[in-house]
Amino acid sequence: MKIQILTPEEVIFDGEVTSITVPGSKGEFQMLENHAAIVSTLEKGKIKLESVSSSSVSAKLTDEGKYKVHSIKGGILEFSNNKGIILCE
C-alpha cells in the first residue's frame, strides 16, 4: 500500500507499507491491503507503519518493535484503492 503522512511543514513519510494502524476518533484501527475506502478523523496518538520500505524511512519515524511510529496530535485520513493520505499535526 502507498501511504503519505503530511504536516503543514513537511512530508513525514511517503512510501510502501503492508499495514498501518491509526488512532481514529472512535478508537484505534488497522488497514491492510484492499481495505474498503474510508475517510476518518484522527485523535492524539501514534501512527504505526509495518514492513516499511527502507528507502522511504524518515528521521521523524521512530522504531517500536516491528513498527515505525510517528506521534500525532490529530488529523484526517483518506484511504482508497490501496493509497492513503494522512494530514496531521
Legacy VTK file of the C-alpha trace (Angstrom):
# vtk DataFile Version 3.0
C-alpha trace
ASCII
DATASET POLYDATA
POINTS 89 float
0.000 0.000 0.000
1.170 3.524 -0.730
0.977 5.807 2.318
1.759 9.514 2.697
1.932 11.268 6.068
1.959 15.046 5.722
2.076 18.020 8.087
1.750 21.677 7.074
5.549 21.941 7.309
6.850 18.716 5.772
6.392 15.239 4.379
6.874 12.791 7.263
6.548 9.618 5.185
5.926 8.704 1.550
6.308 5.025 0.748
5.051 1.451 0.760
3.838 -0.469 3.826
1.998 -3.749 4.446
-0.230 -2.344 7.209
-0.975 0.892 9.019
-2.583 1.408 12.419
-4.043 4.813 13.286
-5.723 6.440 16.320
-9.227 7.012 14.944
-11.700 9.239 16.757
-13.738 6.108 17.681
-10.663 4.045 18.583
-7.514 2.618 17.061
-7.914 0.686 13.806
-5.701 -1.076 11.282
-5.794 -1.104 7.481
-4.359 -3.828 5.279
-4.152 -4.171 1.501
-7.561 -3.874 -0.247
-9.192 -2.186 2.776
-12.528 -0.530 1.975
-12.397 3.167 1.137
-12.551 5.304 4.277
-12.288 8.900 5.477
-11.710 9.305 9.218
-10.706 11.936 11.723
-7.716 11.048 13.879
-7.093 11.754 17.550
-3.890 12.244 19.510
-1.863 9.045 19.400
0.554 7.046 17.270
0.553 6.090 13.613
2.171 2.642 13.300
3.593 1.503 9.963
4.549 -2.142 9.380
7.036 -3.515 6.807
8.142 -0.079 5.689
10.215 0.152 2.506
13.615 1.178 3.891
14.240 3.831 1.211
11.323 5.923 2.468
12.079 5.975 6.207
12.170 9.497 7.648
14.144 10.625 10.679
10.744 11.637 12.097
9.773 7.951 12.448
10.897 6.020 15.495
11.306 2.257 15.966
8.848 0.449 18.227
9.348 -3.273 17.809
8.258 -4.275 14.309
6.690 -0.846 13.667
7.908 2.541 12.511
5.952 5.058 14.582
5.016 8.734 14.368
3.117 10.547 17.151
0.361 12.973 16.149
-1.903 15.486 17.893
-4.781 14.851 15.491
-5.595 14.854 11.805
-7.573 13.307 8.993
-7.105 10.142 6.919
-8.323 9.304 3.429
-7.762 5.780 2.095
-8.909 4.345 -1.230
-7.548 1.883 -3.820
-4.554 0.923 -1.640
-3.449 4.559 -1.326
-3.688 6.554 1.874
-3.043 10.166 2.773
-2.823 11.364 6.349
-2.856 15.093 7.060
-1.773 15.618 10.655
-0.244 17.941 13.175
LINES 1 90
89 0 1 2 3 4 5 6 7 8 9 10 11 12 13 14 15 16 17 18 19 20 21 22 23 24 25 26 27 28 29 30 31 32 33 34 35 36 37 38 39 40 41 42 43 44 45 46 47 48 49 50 51 52 53 54 55 56 57 58 59 60 61 62 63 64 65 66 67 68 69 70 71 72 73 74 75 76 77 78 79 80 81 82 83 84 85 86 87 88
